[in-house]
Amino acid sequence: MSTKKLVIVESPTKAKTIGGYLGDDYEVIASVGHIRDLADPSDLPVELKKGPFGRFAVDVENDFAPYYVVNDNKRKTVTDLKRALKGADELWLATDEDREGEAIAWHLLEVLKPKVPVRRMVFHEITQEAIAEAQANTRDIDLALVDAQETRRILDRLYGYDISPVLWRKVGPKLSAGRVQSAATRLVVERERERLAFVASEYWDLSATFEPGESAADPTPFSARLVRLDGQRLATGSDFDDRGELKAKSASVIRLEKDRAEALAALLVDERGRVLSIETKPHTRRPAAPFTTSTLQQEASRKLRYSSRQTMSFAQSLYENGHITYMRTDSPTLSKQAVTAARSQAAALYGAETVPEKPRVYTGKSKGAQEAHEAIRPAGDVFARPSELKGKLNQGEFALYELIWKRTVASQMADARGSTDTVTIGVDVTEAHGSTPTAAEFTASGTVITFPGFLLAYEEGKDEKRREAEQNVTLPQLAEGQALGIDAPEAKWHETTPPPRYTEASLTKRLEELGIGRPSTYAAIIGTISDRGYVTKKGQALVPSWVAFSVVRLLEEHFGALVDYDFTAEMEGDLDLIAAGQTDRAAWLHDFYFGSDTHPGLRGVVDNLGEIDARAINTVKIDDAISLRNGKYGPYLEVFDDKCEVGEDGALKPRSVNIPDGLAPDELTPAKAHELADAEPLEDRIVGLHPATGKRIAAKNGRFGPYVTELPDEGETLPKGEKARTASLFKTMDPATVDLETAAALLDLPRVVGVDSESGAEITAQNGRYGPYLKKGTDTRSLTSEDAIFSIDLAGAQELFAQPKYGAKRASAALKEFEADPVSGKPIKVKDGRFGPYVTDGETNATIPRGDSVDEITFERAAELLAIKRAKGPAKKKAPARKAAAKKPAAKTGTKAASKSAAGSKSTAAKKTVDPKRSAAAKKAAATRAAKAAAAAAGD
């Protein structure tokens, strides 16, 4: 008699793929991620809000016991799972094999409380063979992995809930702090600080074309660069520090100035050079290791222009559909099966000589590797070639699969070999200032690949570099002592460049180098700091906002240890020890929150913050006269100069100057700040008297842009609740030139266009929060431009109302058009909608953020905005209000049931909301603390 087995996975796609391999005896259902999480303290039962769970939904006094609740949007899922479990003889938990997946499996076990045997099934790829092997090798739930994930979740709750309120009070609302996101934000801000402090330095060099001559065996001309004068090396960009000065070790180099460079170029016209030396060195390049999560995100960013979110979304789909192995891993190691597959495909496609005699073995370099997974590679023991999947994947998935396939195959191929020739050329020139000739030396290098090896399949991309790129010149056959003609000598100006901003790729790489975060968190980290407004993208670069400067400054000055990179990395290492069962969860959390001998606890730091000067935290000094301030409505300049008004106390009253949207922090130099200050109108401009009301109309600049307003008469006080009439200027208008007729027309809006002939309703034209529009009763229609408010007539208005309000029948014209989206394969367009400009591929619409300009939006940015919108999914519907009579006892909604050491054993409901899977050591510690407390009470 066959048994019915219920298999639970995370995603519907994964369920469908696995279901095809398991057969009729298995029912595969998706939990769609986590089914429960820490409760929001505001949603706790009334009787718990004032108790130990009230602050965090975590009892910090009782071994950090969490209070979990089933997520509102997962109640139906849980009901469906329980219904399916009633008809099953076994429960198989087949969630991902990392900490997150292990925690999901444990939560399922706690909520479903199965009375049938339970098996934990793990695999790193979704193929027939891998699933069969997983079926034959099930295990119990690894509670150490669950502990590590639970510790991470509780740690983030404590960190965020204790520190974020400080940011709300001292910087601004809706901000957040996080154990890893704050460190990542600090990295981006520190790089921008370096760019702000950077001082550029000029230097010159000289290049020329050298010609062997037509009589030479190889007459091919080539370019070379001046590198030495009388044996002293010329300075290049790498010889200067960020203050614009030559580094100490470069003190002996010559800084070539413009006049000398141009004079040398003129003298070289009549000279000839000779080959001083030719040096040949062997050139060898090894292939890059197979992809880890970090290197996949980096390379997809460099080569495909994918954001981290896009990369992980495509990788998730490829994994769930059985095309690649698990996409969250620190390990570059390949299984024997994968090595054999890669070597056989390399030999078949590129020749047996491209495969080395022995397989290549790669080991990880991560400071703290997560669970031991294989590298990201094509699934199976025979890799599907990209051409075989061409029509089965969307464009985004296909490009990523091809990248993974190439990298994996190349990783088992032979080194690329060749040689690098460097030729040194001498030229003697007599400069005006000396009688003896100056020995000028030029060099040129060229690399020739004689055996391409792995380069036939793949070459790794590179991040942006600060210094000049090395030139690879094609050199002719030359001999020492050979005479060379000189043509087109040219003096070239150079300027040192500041450190490049982080991109998603380079930030991911840096976080990994520091040991901050783990494979499953990199995309989320960058997504979080973007969503919070701490960074925006300018091309591929991550640009910090001024709010990020304030947040980082506050954290550095008052929570220094918590944003210290080493401390953050050590926490990751400690979580790894918990995952390995070597450290107790409760004891570690106790030290983190309450402190230890080596560091103060979070609670002690928060309780002893002292006074925080919000003004100082939100001020960045530009120079003695101008400072940048982060205000309630955004950043602005605070200017002290002779144009300021004098207060009653005789002190200057600073004036505020707006900052243009999109101006990056490193672009706000003192010169730029003074330019903005000088361009700002110093006083309101009186346009004239309103022809109907007789009141003065003034044109002003405000926080939300230029506007006109009626000024009250001298001594006049407006009635309580009444405000002076005000109207924003159109985008095409300037407060310095707006005339009286236009200003009065703006103040008199809405404008009556006419009366509808059918309904008899009045049609008005007006400017609203989302742009210009027409209104007829409760019906509205958007206008194409602000100017149409004054120009549209009754016939035009009635024609607009005759058209559908929304939908494809009245699609707006595209402001910009791009090539096809990598996911949908449909053209991307930028349009202007009711709520502002947005990008769309016809399936997904994504609003263009306030910091982005329609004019500057690129294809990569448009595709990223669509990917972010897809990743967020549809807007969550607000849960219906619960009836008081339907309220359930707290023990049923929040209890964390006792776990047995074996995953399949029966669970019992706990009477209290505590963490029942504490280790014996933790229980003993709790008992000891309780005994001490009792003794102390008795002593009192």
Secondary structure, 3 states (H helix, E strand, C coil): CCCCEEEEECCHHHHHHHHHHHCCCEEEEECCCCCEEECCHHHCCHHHHCCCCCCCCEECCCCCEECEEECHHHHHHHHHHHHHHHCCCEEEECCCCCHHHHHHHHHHHHHHCCCCCEEECCCCECCHHHHHHHHHCCECCCHHHHHHHHHHHHHHHHHHHHHHHHHHHHCCCCCCCCCCHHHHHHHHHHHHHHHHHCCCCEEEEEEEEEECCCCCCCCCCEEEEEEEECCEEECCHHHECCCCCECHHHCCCECCCHHHHHHHHHHHCCCEEEEEEEEEEEEEECCCCCECHHHHHHHHHHHHCCCHHHHHHHHHHHHHCCCEECCCCCCCCCCHHHHHHHHHHHHHHHCHHHCCCCCCCCCCCCCCCCCCCCCECECCCCCCCHHHHCCCCCHHHHHHHHHHHHHHHHHCCCCEEEEEEEEEEEEEECCCCCCCCEEEEEEEEEEEEEECHHHHCCCCCCCCCCCCCCCCCCCCCCCCCCEEEEEEEEEEEEECCCCCCCEHHHHHHHHHHHCCCCCCCHHHHHHHHHHCCCEEEECCEEEECHHHHHHHHHHHHHCHHHHCHHHHHHHHHHHHHHHCCCCCHHHHHHHHHHECCCCECHHHHHHCCCCCCHHHHCEEECCCCEEEEEECCEEEEEECCCCCEECCCCCEECEEEECCCCCCHHHCCHHHHHHHHHHCCCCCEEEEECCCCCCEEEEEEECCEEEEEEECCCCCCCCCCCCCCEEECCCCCCCCCCCHHHHHHHHCCCEEEEECCCCCCEEEEEEECCEEEEEECCEEEECCCCCHHHHCCHHHHHHHHCCCCCCHHHCCCEEEEEEECCCCCCEEEEEEECCEEEEECCCCEEECCCCCCCCCCCHHHHHHHHHHHHHHCCCCCCCCCCCHHHCCCHHHHHCCCECCCCCCCCCECCCCCCCCCCCHHHHHHHHHHHHHHHHHHHHC
